[in-house]
């Protein structure tokens, strides 16, 4: 039986000339991922509060903002395709430059709403470009039998530094050292962290590709074999957007929580994630993608049913949340944030069914594009649903999407059956 990079893991370059080992490369990328977590904690996790406090948006406007924020997830298919000859690492460096450019402008100025959306788009383009590129780089550094452990390690480091950023953000907003008045210092700190990420990626590129070469990536891939992966990405995109936008909006809009409270909840979720991500990775290696994905879907069906009831009771003033009820709201928000930590399950699933290693990056990018088409549609539609009918219906939609995700995961075939399928190009 032929052994190749599709089953034993792939190097980032094909030259075989490296200045340091694969383990050293993993450590460097773990460090880069940790700094991505730090940067995200100082920017991405508090954007909802920024929109509310700096621009006083309502739920429907909040949904509209997700268009320029999530559109880069679709446009990134084109961006990454155009940079295919650069390879994954150099494209990831370009992504950090975009993040820095957007945050520097938002940090130093209080632009008009329309100009803010433009630079939010630039920043978000960098963030979304790095999502599939980061997964692909991490997967390329791991052996096939060890993907879950390596990806868990990478994501655990990211969560640890996301937690650190959350602690600093909580303290600084609580004591008034951070604010959303220009200059927005927290965004400038985030930009500095993204610069460090770029430097680490440069070191990784130069050290792991001693002759300066990287394998060019395929620009676009669509295969019949990947249809289930595309479906799972679409379902996740709709559900994810509700998790990301409207779950915290219950706290921000209905309960009036400010950035310090949202940050401390992020800290708790990140702290749990430090230990939870390696466990998820081991679950994947031990029990397989199908079982882990089904367990995730079942858990979030229950979470969104609970969210629907709670948001209805709060919105209609049936109950005044206090004591144990408020603790339940906190718990739901924290557990809901864990949803994003399962993203590596989808990346590993894609890697496990890839016809060739070169399919991985463009397929992850295509999956992200499909994910974000649903996210853009879902964010605006759910904003209208929240505004006209009530928040509980938003979470009913999320629960239904999780149910469909469960059914899609149920149909995943075991690895032996996947290997026998023909990966016809669409």
C-alpha positions in Angstrom: 0.0 0.0 0.0 1.4 3.4 -1.0 2.2 5.7 1.9 2.2 9.4 1.1 1.5 12.8 2.6 -2.2 12.2 2.5 -1.9 9.6 5.2 1.2 10.5 7.1 0.9 14.3 7.2 2.4 16.8 4.9 5.3 19.2 5.2 4.6 22.9 4.4 7.2 22.7 1.7 8.2 19.8 -0.5 11.9 20.6 -0.6 12.8 18.5 2.5 15.3 21.2 3.5 14.6 22.5 7.0 16.6 24.4 9.6 14.6 22.8 12.4 12.4 19.8 13.1 8.7 19.4 12.7 8.3 19.5 16.5 10.0 22.9 16.5 7.7 24.1 13.7 4.7 23.0 15.7 5.9 24.9 18.7 6.4 28.0 16.6 2.9 27.7 15.2 1.5 27.1 18.7 3.1 30.4 19.7 1.6 32.1 16.7 -1.8 30.7 17.4 -1.5 31.9 21.1 -0.8 35.4 19.9 -3.8 35.2 17.5 -5.9 34.4 20.6 -4.4 37.3 22.5 -5.1 39.7 19.6 -8.7 38.4 19.2 -9.3 38.8 22.9 -8.5 42.5 22.5 -10.6 43.1 19.4 -13.0 40.4 18.2 -14.5 39.5 21.5 -15.6 43.1 22.4 -16.8 44.3 19.0 -20.4 43.9 20.0 -19.9 46.3 22.9 -18.0 48.7 20.6 -21.0 48.8 18.2 -23.4 49.4 21.1 -21.4 52.0 23.1 -19.7 53.8 20.2 -22.6 53.8 17.7 -25.7 52.8 19.8 -26.9 50.2 17.3 -30.1 48.2 17.8 -30.7 44.5 17.1 -31.7 45.1 13.5 -28.6 47.3 12.9 -26.5 44.8 14.7 -27.6 42.2 12.1 -26.8 44.5 9.3 -23.2 45.1 10.6 -22.6 41.5 10.1 -22.7 42.0 6.3 -19.3 43.8 6.1 -18.1 41.8 9.0 -18.9 38.3 7.5 -18.7 39.1 3.8 -14.9 38.7 4.0 -15.5 35.0 4.8 -16.9 34.8 1.2 -14.5 37.2 -0.5 -11.5 35.3 1.2 -12.1 32.5 -1.3 -10.9 34.9 -4.0 -8.2 36.4 -1.8 -6.6 33.1 -1.0 -7.0 31.9 -4.6 -5.1 34.9 -5.8 -2.4 34.3 -3.3 -2.2 30.5 -4.0 1.3 30.8 -5.5 2.5 32.3 -2.1 1.7 29.1 -0.2 -0.1 29.0 3.1 2.4 30.7 5.4 3.1 33.7 3.3 -0.6 34.1 2.7 -1.2 34.0 6.4 1.4 36.8 6.9 -0.6 38.9 4.4 -3.7 38.2 6.6 -2.0 39.7 9.6 -1.1 42.8 7.7 -4.8 43.3 6.9 -5.8 42.8 10.5 -3.2 45.5 11.6 -4.3 47.9 8.9 -8.0 47.8 9.9 -7.4 48.0 13.7 -4.9 50.9 13.5 -7.5 53.1 11.8 -10.3 52.0 14.2 -7.9 52.4 17.1 -6.7 55.9 16.4 -9.9 57.5 15.1 -13.7 57.5 15.7 -14.7 57.3 12.1 -18.2 57.8 10.7 -20.4 54.7 10.7 -19.9 54.0 7.0 -16.1 54.5 7.2 -16.0 52.2 10.3 -17.7 49.5 8.3 -15.0 49.8 5.6 -12.1 49.3 8.0 -14.1 46.6 9.8 -14.2 44.9 6.5 -10.4 45.2 6.1 -9.8 43.9 9.5 -12.3 41.1 9.1 -10.7 40.1 5.8 -7.5 39.3 7.6 -9.2 37.4 10.3 -11.2 35.3 7.9 -8.2 34.6 5.6 -6.3 33.2 8.5 -9.1 30.8 9.6 -8.6 28.2 6.8 -4.9 29.0 6.4 -4.3 28.4 10.1 -6.2 25.1 10.1 -4.3 24.0 7.0 -0.9 24.9 8.4 -1.7 23.1 11.6 -3.0 20.0 9.8 0.1 20.0 7.6 2.4 19.8 10.6 0.5 16.8 12.2 0.7 13.1 11.4 -2.6 11.6 10.3 -2.9 9.5 13.5 -2.1 12.5 15.7 -4.2 15.3 14.1 -6.6 15.6 17.0 -3.9 16.0 19.6 -1.9 18.5 17.6 -4.9 20.6 16.7 -6.1 20.4 20.3 -2.7 21.7 21.4 -2.8 24.6 19.0 -6.3 25.6 19.9 -5.6 25.2 23.6 -2.8 27.7 23.4 -5.0 30.1 21.5 -7.7 29.8 24.2 -5.2 30.4 27.0 -4.1 33.7 25.5 -7.7 34.6 24.6 -8.4 34.1 28.4 -5.4 36.3 29.3 -6.7 39.1 27.0 -10.1 38.7 28.5 -8.7 39.2 32.0 -6.8 42.3 31.0 -9.8 43.6 29.1 -12.1 43.1 32.1 -9.7 44.8 34.5 -9.0 47.8 32.2 -12.6 48.4 31.3 -13.7 47.9 34.9 -11.3 50.6 36.2 -11.8 52.9 33.2 -8.3 52.4 31.7 -9.9 51.1 28.4 -12.8 52.8 26.7 -14.3 53.1 23.3 -13.4 56.8 23.0 -10.6 57.5 20.5 -7.9 56.5 20.7 -9.3 53.0 21.4 -6.2 51.7 23.1 -7.6 48.1 23.3 -7.6 47.9 19.4 -4.1 49.2 19.2 -2.9 46.6 21.6 -4.6 44.0 19.4 -2.8 45.4 16.4 0.5 45.0 18.1 -0.3 41.4 18.9 -1.1 40.7 15.2 2.3 42.2 14.3 3.9 39.6 16.6 1.9 36.8 14.9 3.3 38.0 11.5 6.9 37.9 12.9 6.5 34.4 14.2 5.1 33.3 10.8 8.1 34.8 9.1 10.4 32.8 11.4 8.3 29.6 10.7 8.5 30.2 7.0 12.2 30.8 6.9 13.1 28.0 9.3 10.8 25.3 8.0 11.5 26.1 4.3 15.2 26.6 4.2 15.4 27.2 0.5 12.5 29.7 0.6 10.0 27.5 -1.2 6.5 26.6 -0.4 4.2 24.3 -2.3 1.7 26.4 -4.3 -1.9 25.6 -3.4 -4.7 24.7 -5.7 -6.9 27.8 -6.4 -10.4 26.3 -6.3 -11.8 22.8 -5.6 -15.3 21.5 -5.8 -15.8 17.7 -5.5 -18.9 15.6 -5.2 -17.1 13.7 -2.4 -17.1 16.9 -0.3 -20.8 17.7 -0.6 -21.5 16.6 3.0 -18.7 18.7 4.2 -20.2 21.7 2.4 -23.6 21.0 3.9 -22.1 20.8 7.4 -20.3 24.1 6.9 -23.6 25.7 5.7 -25.5 24.5 8.8 -22.6 25.5 11.1 -22.5 29.0 9.5 -26.1 29.8 10.3 -25.9 28.4 13.8 -22.5 30.0 14.5 -23.8 33.4 13.6 -26.6 33.1 16.1 -24.1 32.0 18.7 -21.7 34.8 18.0 -24.1 37.6 17.5 -27.4 37.0 19.3 -26.4 34.9 22.4 -24.3 37.8 23.8 -27.0 40.2 22.6 -29.3 38.7 25.2 -26.9 39.9 27.8 -26.0 43.2 26.2 -29.4 44.4 24.9 -31.9 42.7 27.1 -29.9 42.7 30.4 -27.7 45.8 29.8 -24.3 44.1 30.5 -21.2 46.1 29.6 -17.8 45.2 28.2 -16.3 44.2 31.5 -19.0 41.6 32.2 -18.8 40.2 28.7 -15.1 40.0 29.0 -15.1 38.0 32.3 -17.5 35.5 30.7 -15.1 35.2 27.8 -12.3 34.6 30.3 -14.2 31.8 32.0 -15.1 30.2 28.6 -11.4 30.5 27.5 -10.2 29.0 30.8 -12.4 26.0 30.3 -11.3 25.8 26.6 -7.6 25.5 27.6 -8.3 22.1 29.1 -11.3 21.2 26.9 -9.6 21.6 23.5 -7.0 18.9 24.1 -9.8 16.6 25.4 -11.8 17.2 22.2 -8.7 16.4 20.2 -8.2 13.1 22.0 -11.9 12.3 21.5 -11.5 12.8 17.8 -8.5 10.5 17.6 -10.2 7.9 19.8 -13.9 8.0 18.8 -13.8 9.6 15.3 -15.1 12.8 13.8 -18.7 11.4 13.3 -19.3 10.7 17.0 -17.8 14.0 18.2 -19.8 16.0 15.7 -23.0 14.2 16.7 -22.4 14.9 20.4 -21.8 18.5 19.6 -25.1 18.8 17.7 -27.1 17.2 20.5 -25.5 19.4 23.2 -26.4 22.6 21.3 -30.0 21.6 20.6 -30.5 21.5 24.3 -28.6 24.8 24.8 -30.7 26.7 22.2 -34.0 25.4 23.6 -32.9 26.7 27.0 -31.8 30.1 25.4 -35.2 30.4 23.7 -37.2 30.0 26.9 -34.9 32.4 28.9 -34.9 35.1 26.3 -38.7 35.0 26.0 -39.1 35.3 29.7 -36.7 38.2 30.0 -38.1 40.0 27.0 -41.7 39.7 28.2 -40.7 40.4 31.8 -42.3 37.1 32.9 -39.4 36.7 35.3 -36.7 39.0 36.7 -33.5 37.2 36.5 -31.5 36.9 39.7 -29.7 34.3 41.8 -29.8 30.9 40.2 -31.6 32.1 37.1 -28.9 34.6 36.4 -26.2 31.9 36.9 -28.0 29.8 34.4 -27.8 32.6 31.9 -24.1 33.0 32.5 -23.6 29.2 32.2 -25.5 29.1 28.9 -23.4 31.9 27.5 -20.2 30.3 28.5 -21.1 26.9 27.1 -22.4 28.5 23.9 -19.0 30.0 23.4 -17.6 26.5 23.4 -19.3 26.0 20.0 -16.5 27.8 18.2 -14.0 25.4 19.8 -15.4 22.5 17.8 -14.4 24.1 14.5 -11.3 21.9 14.4 -13.6 18.9 14.1 -14.8 20.1 10.7 -11.2 20.8 9.6 -10.1 17.3 10.6 -13.1 15.8 8.8 -12.1 17.7 5.6 -8.5 16.5 5.9 -9.7 12.9 6.4 -11.7 12.8 3.2 -9.3 14.9 1.1 -8.5 13.2 -2.2 -5.1 14.9 -2.3 -3.3 17.1 0.3 -3.5 20.0 -2.1 -7.3 20.0 -1.8 -7.2 20.8 1.9 -6.6 24.6 1.9 -8.9 25.5 -1.0 -11.6 23.1 0.4 -11.4 24.6 3.9 -11.6 28.0 2.2 -14.6 27.0 0.2 -16.2 25.6 3.3 -15.6 28.9 5.1 -17.2 30.7 2.2 -20.3 28.6 2.3 -20.3 29.0 6.1 -20.2 32.8 5.7 -22.9 32.9 3.0 -25.2 31.4 5.6 -23.8 33.7 8.2 -24.5 36.9 6.2 -28.0 35.7 5.3 -28.7 34.4 8.8 -27.4 37.5 10.7 -29.6 39.9 8.9 -32.6 37.6 8.8 -32.3 36.8 12.5 -32.0 40.6 13.3 -35.4 41.1 11.6 -36.8 38.1 13.4 -35.6 39.4 16.8 -36.9 42.9 16.1 -40.4 41.9 14.7 -41.2 38.6 16.5 -39.0 38.3 19.5 -35.6 36.8 20.5 -36.9 33.3 21.3 -37.6 32.6 17.6 -33.9 33.3 16.8 -32.9 30.5 19.1 -35.6 28.2 17.7 -33.9 28.6 14.3 -30.5 27.8 15.9 -32.0 24.6 17.5 -33.4 23.5 14.1 -30.0 24.1 12.5 -28.3 22.0 15.2 -30.9 19.2 14.5 -30.1 19.2 10.8 -26.4 19.2 11.8 -27.0 16.1 13.8 -28.6 14.3 10.8 -25.8 15.3 8.5 -23.2 14.0 11.0 -25.2 10.8 11.3 -24.5 10.1 7.6 -20.7 10.4 7.8 -19.2 7.2 6.7 -16.3 5.4 8.5 -12.8 6.1 7.1 -12.6 2.8 5.2 -15.8 3.7 3.3 -14.5 7.2 2.6 -11.3 5.9 1.1 -13.2 3.8 -1.4 -15.2 6.7 -2.8 -14.3 8.5 -5.9 -13.7 12.2 -5.5 -15.2 13.4 -8.8 -14.7 17.1 -9.5 -17.9 19.0 -9.9 
